[in-house]
Amino acid sequence: MSHDRIASTFDEWVQSGQAEGLQAGHSDVVAQVIPQMGIRAGMQTLDLGCGTGWATRILAAAAPGAGAIGIDASAEMIAKAESLHDLTSRARYERGTFEAIDYKDGKFDRVFSMEALYYAVDLDQSISEIHRVLKPTGVAHVIVNRFSESRHSEGWANTVGLDMAYLSVDEWQARFAGVGFAVETERVLDSRGPGDEASFEPDAHCPDFQTRVELHEAGSLWIRATKPE
């Protein structure tokens, strides 16, 4: 899968209005994770796969003087992020890829990624880049909803039309440990629950309410990877 193919897919999401639902779908889990990231005054965070920049802006506002930079392969996503910028948070958005992060070694205190890393063209290289741009003792917080213990997520690659990593929790942990990270993982459940069956509307990811329930029960995989001192 090429970066151009990934970029064009997410360009189409913006053009079709599909990108508008990303914040609503992921906001609860992000609201649980960011307060636990230990972002302190002046810290800098990199948001990988920032999309429309909604989480980047939250990260930038997490502490006084903190800042965040979001990168995304999609030019349309970056343009949308810039159009939504609030002009008060220390956030900015740039086009780029996970495999070649255009920042110096040890620039960031934190790296964050919500539902994006499994799109990497080269996952191992992307994780190596995360390690490179983090300061010693810096922490990457990576959240993915597609992992093998969440069995209904396997078909998402066909639905989206892109290659996507499909790893077990242990395999995700091993990939990060392989470049020198100390790794912890846990599941995060959306506190809003799976919703009400009476108002459920099927879609390509959830053809029936039972699938929705089981996806909710599997939760999001939160990977916390610390770069040693």
Helices and strands as residue ranges (DSSP letters): H 3-16, G 18-20, H 21-33, G 34-36, E 44-48, H 54-60, E 67-72, H 75-84, E 91-95, E 108-114, G 117-119, H 123-133, E 134-144, G 151-153, H 156-160, H 169-177, E 182-188, G 197-199, H 209-218, E 220-226
